[in-house]
Amino acid sequence: MSFLEHLEELRRRLLRSVLGVIAGIIVVVIYHDFVVDELIMGPRKPDFITYRAFCHWSHTIGLGDQLCLDPPNLKLQSTTMGGNMNADILVCIVSGLILAFPFIVWQLWMFIRPGLKSKESHAVRGIVFYISLLFFTGVLFGYFLLAPLSIQFLGNYTFGDVENNPTLLSYLKLTTSLVFGTGLVFQLPVVVYFLSRLGVVTASFLRKYRKHAFVLNLIIAAVITPPDVTSQLLVSLPILLLYELSIVVAARSEKRAAG
């Protein structure tokens, strides 16, 4: 294919990706009430599954009510005439992107695959499945753990006698960035795999800086979670597992390259 033919193929793939996002947005619009009332507003409700699970675990391990989180009674407000509409647009776009993510990755892969050799294509067989699996695992982790813990911590944080009445867009930006962002963070093993194939990152490099990554992870967990050790460990453990998985992935990639 010529350069212009490559551009035309890229245009087609991008157009199909946009159509996939639009299809995802249509699904969100159809189930709008459920998405907004149950999913988006769920983490601010006292009976949200995460709060109930923490309380149950707290009693199970003999800590009483120590881990029973008390979510803030947030009175969300819209300070502009178009605030509610902008919030709806944000929810639809982010939700559409999440739903269409596997399709977008597949379109990207279909654009890249023809340029790979048979051996290279075989080495990344199933890549769309693994990327999608990691992404949705991160989305679930962000939604059921990071989002409610952050809302509970930030909503109950006090500064003098200032009343905490966040705007609707502020709430949505926090939750959507955590959920979507965590899905992207969970792509770490995939990123490390390709970097190792390029020779940029090695397994020995990751092992050498394992302690630094561990400390950085604990600092991030301490910032975004309530001030108790259990919550911090629950948040930091999956990321540490991803880092260890990245080391394994890098080591296998180096072994394949050497073979």
N, C-alpha and C positions, 0 to 999 in steps of 0.2 A: 504494500500500500504506500502511496505517496504521502507527503506531509499533509496536503489538503484533504486527502481521503481519511487520514487519521483524525484530523480536526472534525470532519463530518461525522465520523463514527463517535467521537467524543460528544459531539452535540446531540446525537441521537440518544446516547446513554444518559446524558444529563437531563434531557427532556423526559425520558421515561422515569428517571428518578423523581423529577418534579411531579409527574403524574401519579407516581406512587405515594408521595407525600399528600397530594390532593385527595387521593382515595382514602388515606388514613384520616385526614381531616373530616371527610364526609362521614366516616364511621363515628368519629367523635361527636359530630353534630347530631347524628341520629340518636346516640345515647348520651346526649348532652347533660340531662338532669342527673343521671347516674355518675357520670364522670366528674361533674362539679360537686354535687352534694356528698357523694360517698368516697370518691377517690381524692379529689383536690382538697376538700375540707375535712377529710377523715382524720389526718394527724392532729388536728386541733380539738378533736372531741375526746372527752374523758374516757369513753368506752372503746377507744381505738385499740386494736388487737395488741399493739406493742406495749401500751401501758398496762393492759390486763396481763400480758405474758410476764412482764417484769415483776408485777405484784405477786403473781402466782409463784414464780421462781423464788422470790424473796421469802415467802412463807414456807416453801418447800425446803429450802436450805437453812431454815431457822433464823433468818434475819428479821422476821417480823415485817414491819412496814417500811424498812429502810430503803428498799428499791421500788417502792410504790410511788411512781412519778406523779406529780400533780400538775397537769397541763394548765397553762394560763387561760383565763377566760378572755380571750382576745376579741375585742370589738373592732373588727376590721372596718375601715372607712374608705370611701372614694372622695378625693379632694378636688377632682375636676369633673366637668360635664361628660367627658368621654372616658372617664376612668373605668367604668364597668365594661364598656365595649372594648377598650384596649386590653383589659384583663381577659376577656373572652377570646380575643384574637391570639393572645400569648398562649393560653391554654390549648387552643386548637392547633396552633403551629407546632408547639413542643410535643404534644400528644401525637400529632400526625407524623412527626419525625421519628418518634420512638416506635410507632407501629410499622412505619415503612423502612426502618433501619436495615433489616435483612435484605429487602429488595434493593435498597441503595447499594449495599455492599456487593450484592450479586451483580448489579449492573457495572460497578467498578471492576469487579473481577472479570467479567466478560469482555471488558475493554482491554485489560492487561494480559489475559491468558494467551491470546494469539501470538503475542510477542515473546513468549517463553519457549524454551526448548522442552522436549518431552520429559527429560530428567528433572528439570526445574518445576515443571507443572506437576509432576508426580510428587515432588517433595512438599508441595503445599496443598496436597489433595485434602478436601474437606475444610478448606480455610474459611469459607463463608459460614459454615455451620459453627465452627469454633469461635469466630468473631461474634456471631449473633448470640451464641450461648453465653459468652463472657459478658457481652453488653447487657443482656436481659438479667443476668445474675447481678450485675452492678446496679441496674435500675431497681431491682427488688431490694437489694441491700440499702440503697439510698433512700427508698421510699419507706421501708418498714423499720429502719434503724436510724440513719442519719437525720432524716427530716423530722421525725417526732422528737428525737433527743435535742436537736438544735432549736426547735420551736419551744420545747419545754425550758431549755436553758435561757435562751435569749428573751423569751416572753416573760419569764419570771425575774430577769435581771433588773435591778433597780439602780437608779441614779438620782439620789436626793429624793425629792417629792414629785418627780416628773412622772406623770401617768403614761403608761405604755399602750398607746392605741395606734398600732401600725396601719399603714394604708394597705389596701387590697393588693396593689401591684408589688409592694414591698414583700408581702407574704408569698405571693406567687413567684417572684424572682428568687426568693430563698429556696422554696421547695423545688421548683423546676430546675434550678441550677445544681442543686444537690443530687437530684434524681438523675438528670441527664448527664451531669458531669461525672458522677460515680460510674455510670455505664461506660463512659469513655476511659476513665482511670483503670477500669478492669481490663482494658485492652493491653495492659503492660506486658503480659507474656507474648502477645502477638508482635508488639513493637520490638521487644528484645530479640525475638526470633529473626526478624528481618534485619535488625542491626547486626546481629551475630553473623548472619549470612554475608553481610557486607564487610565484616571484619572490624566494625566500629566498636562493638562491645563483646567481651569474652566472659566466659563463666568465671575465670580467675579474678577478673576485675570486679564482678558482682560479689564474689565471696570476700574480696579484700575490703570492700566498703559496706559489708553487711551490717556492721555495728553502727555506722553512720546512718544508714537507712532505718535501722531499728529506732534510734533516738529521734530522728526526724518524724517517723511515724507516730511515736508516742506523744511528741509535741503537738502534732496536728490533732490527734485524738483528744488530747487534754483541752484543746481550744474549743472544739466543736461539741463536746459532750458535757453532761453534768459533772460536778467535781466529786466523782467517786470512782474507785479503781475498777469496779466491775464493768461499768459502762465504757470506760476507756479501753479496757481489754477487749470487749465485745466489738468495738469499732476497729481497733488496731490489728486484731488477729487475722481477719480476712486479707488485709493488705499485706501483712507479713507473709501469709501463705502464698499470695500472688508473687511476691518477691522471690520466695524459695522456688516456686514453680518456674519463674523466669530463669533462674540459675540452671535448673534441669533442662529447660528448653534450649538455652544457650549451649550447654554441654553436648546435647544431642545434635544440635546444628553443627557444631564444630566437628563432631565425630563423623557425621555424614559428609561434610566437606572434605575431610581428610581421607575418607574412603573413596 
